[in-house]
C-alpha cells in the first residue's frame, strides 16, 4: 500500500492531516528502538517453541475435558510448558482463575498462615490487592485471618530503600510481595535485574522467606523472568501478556513445587489440588495464546514507546519517558486534568474494532477507592493486552495506556487519542 493510500485511510477514519503528519514524523525516528524489541521477541518466541516441543505438545492435547477434569493431558502439558518457559519447578495455569487479582489472592492465601506477615518493599500494592490483604477493609481479607502487612516505600529516585527493608524484616515475615509494574502510580516499573537484586538482599537476611512477584504486564518484555533471578513465585493473568490475546480467561502461578502445590489446594480443595479442573475446551486458546505472546507483547511495547514519544513531545510527563528502557507494556501519561483523561480514553475507544461507538465514562469500579474510567473495545472483555486505557479519576490525573495485539492498531489508538484531545481544544499546537 502506498503512503498516500495509507494516509487516505487514516483521514477517512477521522484523523486530521496535521495529527497524521505529526505522528508520522515521530514514528520515523523509532526504527532502531523497534528493531531492538523485535530481537527480544524473536528470542522469547524460540524459547516458547522449545518448551512446547520438549513437552511433546500434540494435537491430542488441544481437546478439552468436562466434569471433574481428571487425567486432563492437555492441561498438564500446558502447565509443563509454562514451568519450562518461566524456569520454575511447577506451574498452575487454569481458566478457573478469574483474573490477576484472583491469582495473587490464591498465591498469598495458600502460602500464608495466621501470624505471618507480608512485606512489600516497593511501596503500596496494586489497588485491588489492598482489599485482598486488608489494607482497605474487605470481607474475607487476609487481615481477618490474622495475617499482617507492612510496606517500605521506594526512594524518591525509584531505588529500593535497603536500609528500611532490612529493619522491617522480622521473625513473622513470611512472604515478600514485589509488584513489577507501576499499577496506578507513576513510579518506574522494576526491571528483572532490580528485582533479582532485592530478592538476593532479602534472602541473605532471611533465606526461608517466600519471594512472590506480581508479574502482570511484564511477561516477555525482557529475555528472562523474575522466576529466573530468585523469585519463588511469579503470578499473572492470561488476558494480559501471556495469553497473547487468545486466552478468554485465566491466570497462572509458576514457582517452586511446594508453593504451587499449596496454591493448587487453595484453588480447588485440600486433598484434590491439581488433579481436578476441567479445561472445557480452552486449552487450544491458552496454548496458542502463549505461542503468540512474545510477538503480541512486542507490538504492545512498540505502541507504548510511540505513545511516550508523541505525548512527551507535546509537553506532558510520561512514565517511562521516551528514551528509558522498558520493563512492562504500560505507558503512563500525566495529564493533570480530568478532561484530558476523558478525551484520551474516548480516542482509544474510538479506535477499537469492538464497541468503537461507545463513549467511556468514569464509574465506581469494584476494588478501587475512586471512580475509574476505562476504554477497551476488546474481543476478550477486559483484556488489557488488547488496546486499552484506564485511569483513576484523581490526582495527578494520569492515564495508563497498554496493549494492542498489533502495532498498527496501537498506533491508530494513540493517533485517535490525540485527535480527540485536539478536537476538544485541550492542547495548543
C-alpha positions as CSV (number, residue, x, y, z in Angstrom):
1,X,0.0,0.0,0.0
2,X,1.3,3.4,-0.9
3,X,1.9,6.1,1.7
4,X,-0.8,8.2,0.1
5,X,-3.3,5.4,0.3
6,X,-2.5,4.7,3.9
7,X,-2.9,8.4,4.8
8,X,-6.2,8.4,3.0
9,X,-7.5,5.6,5.2
10,X,-6.5,7.5,8.3
11,X,-8.2,10.6,7.1
12,X,-11.3,8.6,6.3
13,X,-11.3,7.3,9.9
14,X,-11.3,10.8,11.3
15,X,-7.6,11.7,11.7
16,X,-6.8,15.3,10.8
17,X,-3.9,15.7,8.3
18,X,-2.0,17.8,10.9
19,X,-2.3,15.0,13.5
20,X,-1.3,12.4,10.9
21,X,1.8,14.3,9.8
22,X,2.9,15.0,13.4
23,X,2.6,11.3,14.4
24,X,4.3,10.1,11.2
25,X,7.3,12.4,11.9
26,X,7.6,11.0,15.5
27,X,7.3,7.4,14.2
28,X,10.0,7.8,11.7
29,X,12.6,8.2,14.4
30,X,11.7,5.0,16.2
31,X,13.1,2.4,13.8
32,X,16.1,1.5,16.0
33,X,14.0,1.0,19.1
34,X,11.6,-1.2,17.3
35,X,14.4,-3.4,15.9
36,X,15.6,-4.0,19.5
37,X,12.2,-5.1,20.5
38,X,11.9,-7.4,17.6
39,X,15.2,-9.1,18.6
40,X,13.8,-9.8,22.2
41,X,10.6,-11.1,20.7
42,X,12.4,-13.5,18.5
43,X,14.4,-15.0,21.3
44,X,11.3,-15.3,23.5
45,X,9.4,-16.9,20.6
46,X,12.0,-19.5,20.2
47,X,12.0,-20.1,23.9
48,X,8.3,-20.8,23.9
49,X,8.5,-23.1,20.9
50,X,11.4,-25.0,22.6
51,X,9.2,-25.5,25.7
52,X,6.3,-26.8,23.6
53,X,8.5,-29.3,21.8
54,X,10.1,-30.5,24.9
55,X,6.7,-31.1,26.4
56,X,5.8,-33.1,23.3
57,X,2.8,-30.9,22.9
58,X,0.4,-32.7,20.5
59,X,-2.9,-32.3,18.7
60,X,-4.5,-34.6,21.2
61,X,-3.8,-32.0,23.9
62,X,-5.9,-29.4,22.2
63,X,-9.2,-31.0,23.1
64,X,-11.0,-30.4,26.4
65,X,-12.4,-32.3,29.4
66,X,-15.6,-31.7,31.4
67,X,-16.8,-32.5,34.8
68,X,-14.0,-33.2,37.3
69,X,-11.3,-33.0,34.6
70,X,-9.4,-36.0,35.8
71,X,-6.4,-37.0,33.6
72,X,-6.5,-33.9,31.5
73,X,-3.3,-34.4,29.5
74,X,-3.7,-31.0,27.7
75,X,-3.9,-29.1,30.9
76,X,-0.9,-30.9,32.3
77,X,1.1,-30.3,29.2
78,X,0.3,-26.6,29.3
79,X,1.5,-26.4,32.9
80,X,4.7,-28.2,32.0
81,X,5.3,-25.7,29.2
82,X,4.7,-22.7,31.5
83,X,7.1,-24.1,34.1
84,X,9.7,-24.6,31.4
85,X,9.2,-21.1,29.9
86,X,9.4,-19.4,33.3
87,X,12.2,-21.6,34.6
88,X,10.3,-23.0,37.6
89,X,9.7,-26.4,39.2
90,X,6.0,-26.3,38.6
91,X,3.1,-24.2,37.4
92,X,-0.6,-23.8,37.9
93,X,-2.3,-22.5,34.7
94,X,-6.1,-22.6,34.9
95,X,-9.2,-20.9,33.4
96,X,-10.8,-21.3,36.9
97,X,-8.5,-18.4,38.0
98,X,-10.8,-15.5,37.1
99,X,-8.2,-12.6,36.9
100,X,-4.8,-11.5,38.0
101,X,-6.1,-10.4,41.5
102,X,-7.6,-13.8,42.0
103,X,-4.3,-15.4,41.1
104,X,-2.5,-13.2,43.6
105,X,-5.1,-13.9,46.2
106,X,-4.6,-17.6,45.7
107,X,-0.8,-17.4,45.9
108,X,-1.0,-15.3,49.1
109,X,-3.7,-17.2,51.0
110,X,-2.2,-20.6,50.0
111,X,1.2,-19.8,51.4
112,X,0.4,-17.7,54.5
113,X,-1.0,-18.7,57.9
114,X,-2.3,-16.7,60.9
115,X,0.5,-14.7,62.5
116,X,2.5,-14.4,59.2
117,X,3.4,-11.0,57.8
118,X,3.6,-9.8,54.2
119,X,6.3,-7.2,53.3
120,X,6.1,-5.1,50.2
121,X,9.5,-3.5,49.5
122,X,8.1,-1.5,46.6
123,X,5.6,0.7,48.4
124,X,1.8,0.3,48.1
125,X,0.4,-2.7,46.4
126,X,-2.0,-2.5,43.5
127,X,-5.4,-1.1,44.3
128,X,-7.4,-4.4,44.1
129,X,-4.8,-6.2,46.2
130,X,-5.4,-3.8,49.1
131,X,-8.8,-5.4,49.6
132,X,-7.2,-8.9,49.4
133,X,-4.6,-8.1,52.1
134,X,-6.9,-5.9,54.2
135,X,-5.1,-2.6,53.8
136,X,-8.6,-1.5,52.8
137,X,-11.1,-3.4,54.9
138,X,-12.8,-6.1,52.8
139,X,-14.8,-9.2,53.6
140,X,-12.6,-12.3,53.6
141,X,-9.3,-10.3,53.6
142,X,-6.1,-11.8,54.9
143,X,-6.2,-9.4,57.8
144,X,-9.4,-11.1,59.0
145,X,-7.3,-14.3,59.3
146,X,-4.6,-12.7,61.4
147,X,-2.1,-12.0,58.6
148,X,-0.4,-8.7,58.8
149,X,1.1,-6.4,56.2
150,X,4.0,-3.9,56.1
151,X,5.4,-1.8,53.3
152,X,8.6,0.1,52.6
153,X,8.3,2.8,50.1
154,X,10.8,3.2,47.3
155,X,13.2,6.1,47.5
156,X,12.3,9.3,45.6
157,X,14.6,8.2,42.7
158,X,12.8,4.8,42.4
159,X,15.5,2.7,44.1
160,X,14.9,0.3,46.9
161,X,15.3,1.5,50.5
162,X,17.5,-1.3,51.5
163,X,18.2,0.1,55.0
164,X,14.5,0.2,55.9
165,X,13.8,-3.1,54.2
166,X,16.3,-4.8,56.5
167,X,14.8,-3.1,59.5
168,X,11.3,-4.3,58.5
169,X,12.1,-8.0,58.2
170,X,11.3,-9.8,61.4
171,X,10.5,-13.3,62.7
172,X,7.0,-13.1,61.3
173,X,8.0,-12.0,57.8
174,X,6.8,-15.0,55.7
175,X,6.3,-13.5,52.2
176,X,7.7,-10.7,50.2
177,X,5.2,-9.2,47.6
178,X,7.0,-7.4,44.8
179,X,4.9,-5.7,42.2
180,X,6.8,-5.4,39.0
181,X,4.6,-3.0,37.2
182,X,3.6,0.5,38.4
183,X,-0.1,0.0,38.9
184,X,-1.9,3.3,39.3
185,X,1.3,5.0,40.3
186,X,3.9,7.0,38.3
187,X,6.9,5.2,39.8
188,X,9.3,3.3,37.5
189,X,8.5,-0.3,36.6
190,X,11.0,-2.7,38.0
191,X,13.5,-4.4,35.7
192,X,14.1,-8.1,36.3
193,X,17.7,-7.2,37.2
194,X,16.5,-4.9,40.0
195,X,14.0,-7.5,41.2
196,X,16.8,-10.0,41.4
197,X,18.9,-7.6,43.5
198,X,16.2,-7.0,46.1
199,X,15.4,-10.8,46.3
200,X,19.1,-11.6,46.9
201,X,19.3,-8.9,49.6
202,X,16.2,-10.2,51.4
203,X,17.2,-13.9,51.0
204,X,20.6,-13.1,52.5
205,X,18.8,-11.8,55.6
206,X,16.1,-14.4,55.8
207,X,16.7,-17.4,53.4
208,X,13.4,-19.2,54.0
209,X,11.2,-16.2,53.2
210,X,8.9,-16.6,50.1
211,X,9.5,-14.0,47.4
212,X,6.5,-13.6,45.1
213,X,6.4,-11.3,42.1
214,X,3.2,-9.8,40.7
215,X,4.4,-10.2,37.1
216,X,1.3,-8.7,35.4
217,X,2.2,-6.7,32.2
218,X,5.9,-7.7,32.3
219,X,5.9,-11.2,30.7
220,X,8.2,-11.4,27.6
221,X,9.2,-7.8,27.8
222,X,12.7,-8.9,28.7
223,X,14.7,-12.0,27.9
224,X,14.3,-13.5,31.4
225,X,11.5,-13.5,34.0
226,X,11.8,-12.8,37.8
227,X,11.5,-16.5,38.5
228,X,14.9,-16.9,36.9
229,X,16.5,-14.4,39.4
230,X,15.3,-16.0,42.6
231,X,11.5,-15.4,42.8
232,X,9.7,-18.4,44.5
233,X,6.5,-17.5,42.6
234,X,5.6,-15.4,39.6
235,X,1.9,-14.6,39.2
236,X,-0.1,-13.1,36.3
237,X,-3.3,-13.0,34.2
238,X,-3.8,-14.9,30.9
239,X,-5.8,-11.9,29.5
240,X,-2.6,-9.9,29.7
241,X,0.7,-10.6,28.0
242,X,1.0,-14.4,28.2
243,X,-2.5,-15.1,26.8
244,X,-1.5,-13.4,23.5
245,X,-5.0,-12.0,23.0
246,X,-6.5,-15.5,22.6
247,X,-6.9,-16.8,26.1
248,X,-10.5,-16.0,27.0
249,X,-9.9,-16.1,30.8
250,X,-7.4,-17.5,33.3
251,X,-4.4,-16.9,35.3
252,X,-1.0,-18.5,36.1
253,X,1.2,-19.1,39.0
254,X,4.7,-20.5,38.4
255,X,7.1,-21.4,41.1
256,X,8.6,-23.9,43.5
257,X,7.0,-27.3,43.8
258,X,5.8,-26.6,47.4
259,X,4.4,-23.2,46.6
260,X,2.4,-24.5,43.6
261,X,1.1,-27.5,45.5
262,X,-0.2,-25.1,48.2
263,X,-1.8,-22.9,45.5
264,X,-3.5,-25.9,43.9
265,X,-5.0,-27.0,47.1
266,X,-6.3,-23.4,47.7
267,X,-7.7,-23.1,44.2
268,X,-9.6,-26.3,44.3
269,X,-9.8,-28.1,47.7
270,X,-7.5,-29.8,50.2
271,X,-6.9,-33.3,49.0
272,X,-7.7,-32.6,45.4
273,X,-5.2,-30.0,44.3
274,X,-4.1,-30.1,40.6
275,X,-6.0,-33.3,39.9
276,X,-9.3,-31.6,39.2
277,X,-10.3,-28.6,37.0
278,X,-11.8,-29.4,33.6
279,X,-10.3,-27.5,30.7
280,X,-13.7,-27.1,28.9
281,X,-12.2,-26.6,25.5
282,X,-10.0,-23.6,26.2
283,X,-6.6,-25.4,26.1
284,X,-6.2,-24.6,22.4
285,X,-6.7,-20.8,23.1
286,X,-4.4,-20.8,26.1
287,X,-1.6,-22.7,24.3
288,X,-1.9,-20.8,21.0
289,X,-2.1,-17.5,23.0
290,X,1.2,-18.4,24.7
291,X,2.7,-19.2,21.3
292,X,1.7,-15.7,20.1
293,X,2.6,-13.9,23.3
294,X,6.2,-12.8,22.5
295,X,5.2,-11.0,19.3
296,X,1.9,-9.6,20.7
297,X,3.9,-8.2,23.6
298,X,6.4,-6.7,21.2
299,X,3.5,-5.0,19.4
300,X,2.2,-3.5,22.6
301,X,5.7,-2.3,23.6
302,X,6.1,-0.5,20.3
303,X,2.7,1.2,20.8
304,X,3.8,2.3,24.3
305,X,7.1,3.8,23.0
306,X,5.2,5.5,20.2
307,X,2.8,7.0,22.8
308,X,5.6,8.2,25.1
309,X,7.3,10.0,22.2
310,X,4.0,11.6,21.0
311,X,2.9,13.0,24.4
312,X,6.4,13.9,25.6
313,X,6.9,16.0,22.5
314,X,3.6,17.7,23.4
315,X,5.0,18.6,26.8
316,X,3.4,16.0,29.0
317,X,5.2,13.9,31.6
318,X,5.5,10.3,30.5
319,X,6.5,7.3,32.7
320,X,8.6,5.7,31.3
321,X,9.9,8.6,29.3
322,X,10.6,8.3,25.6
323,X,14.1,7.0,25.9
324,X,14.1,4.8,29.0
325,X,14.4,1.0,28.9
326,X,11.1,-0.9,29.1
327,X,10.1,-3.5,31.7
328,X,6.4,-3.7,31.1
329,X,3.9,-2.7,28.4
330,X,2.2,0.1,30.4
331,X,2.7,3.7,29.4
332,X,1.6,6.4,31.8
333,X,0.9,9.9,30.7
334,X,0.4,12.5,33.4
335,X,-2.2,15.0,32.1
336,X,-3.0,16.8,35.3
337,X,-6.6,17.5,34.2
338,X,-9.6,15.1,34.2
339,X,-10.9,16.4,30.8
340,X,-7.7,15.4,29.1
341,X,-8.0,11.9,30.5
342,X,-11.6,11.7,29.3
343,X,-10.6,12.8,25.8
344,X,-7.7,10.4,25.6
345,X,-9.9,7.4,26.6
346,X,-12.6,8.5,24.1
347,X,-9.9,8.3,21.4
348,X,-8.7,4.8,22.4
349,X,-12.3,3.6,22.4
350,X,-13.0,5.2,19.0
351,X,-10.1,3.2,17.6
352,X,-11.4,-0.1,18.8
353,X,-12.7,-2.9,16.5
354,X,-15.4,-3.7,19.0
355,X,-17.7,-1.0,20.6
356,X,-15.9,1.8,18.8
357,X,-19.2,3.9,19.0
358,X,-19.3,3.7,22.8
359,X,-18.2,6.7,25.0
360,X,-16.3,5.7,28.1
361,X,-17.3,7.4,31.4
362,X,-15.9,7.2,34.9
363,X,-17.6,4.7,37.2
364,X,-17.4,3.1,40.7
365,X,-15.4,0.0,39.7
366,X,-15.1,-2.7,42.4
367,X,-11.8,-2.8,44.2
368,X,-10.8,0.8,43.7
369,X,-11.1,3.8,46.0
370,X,-12.1,6.3,43.4
371,X,-14.0,6.3,40.1
372,X,-12.2,4.8,37.2
373,X,-12.5,5.4,33.5
374,X,-11.7,2.6,31.2
375,X,-11.5,2.4,27.4
376,X,-11.4,-1.1,25.8
377,X,-13.1,-2.3,22.7
378,X,-11.7,-5.8,23.1
379,X,-12.5,-9.3,21.7
380,X,-12.0,-10.6,25.2
381,X,-13.8,-8.5,27.8
382,X,-11.3,-6.6,29.9
383,X,-8.2,-8.0,28.2
384,X,-5.6,-5.3,28.7
385,X,-3.2,-6.9,26.3
386,X,-5.6,-5.6,23.7
387,X,-5.7,-1.9,23.0
388,X,-7.0,-0.2,26.2
389,X,-6.5,2.7,28.6
390,X,-7.7,3.4,32.1
391,X,-7.3,6.0,34.8
392,X,-8.4,6.7,38.4
393,X,-10.2,10.0,38.4
394,X,-7.9,11.6,41.0
395,X,-4.6,13.5,41.2
396,X,-2.3,13.5,39.4
397,X,-4.8,12.6,36.6
398,X,-2.5,10.1,34.9
399,X,-3.8,7.8,32.2
400,X,-2.4,4.3,31.8
401,X,-2.2,3.0,28.2
402,X,-1.4,-0.5,27.3
403,X,-1.9,-3.2,24.7
404,X,-2.5,-3.5,21.0
405,X,-2.5,-7.0,19.6
406,X,-0.8,-5.5,16.5
407,X,1.4,-2.4,16.4
408,X,-0.7,-0.7,13.6
409,X,-3.8,-0.9,15.9
410,X,-1.8,0.5,18.9
411,X,-0.5,3.3,16.6
412,X,-4.0,4.1,15.4
413,X,-5.3,4.2,19.0
414,X,-2.7,6.8,20.0
415,X,-3.3,8.9,16.9
416,X,-7.1,8.9,17.7
417,X,-6.4,9.8,21.4
418,X,-4.5,12.8,20.2
419,X,-7.3,13.6,17.6
420,X,-9.9,13.7,20.4
421,X,-7.8,16.0,22.5
422,X,-7.3,18.3,19.5
423,X,-11.0,18.3,18.7
424,X,-11.8,19.4,22.2
425,X,-9.3,22.3,22.1
426,X,-7.4,20.9,25.1
427,X,-3.9,21.5,23.6
428,X,-2.4,24.4,21.7
429,X,-0.3,23.4,18.7
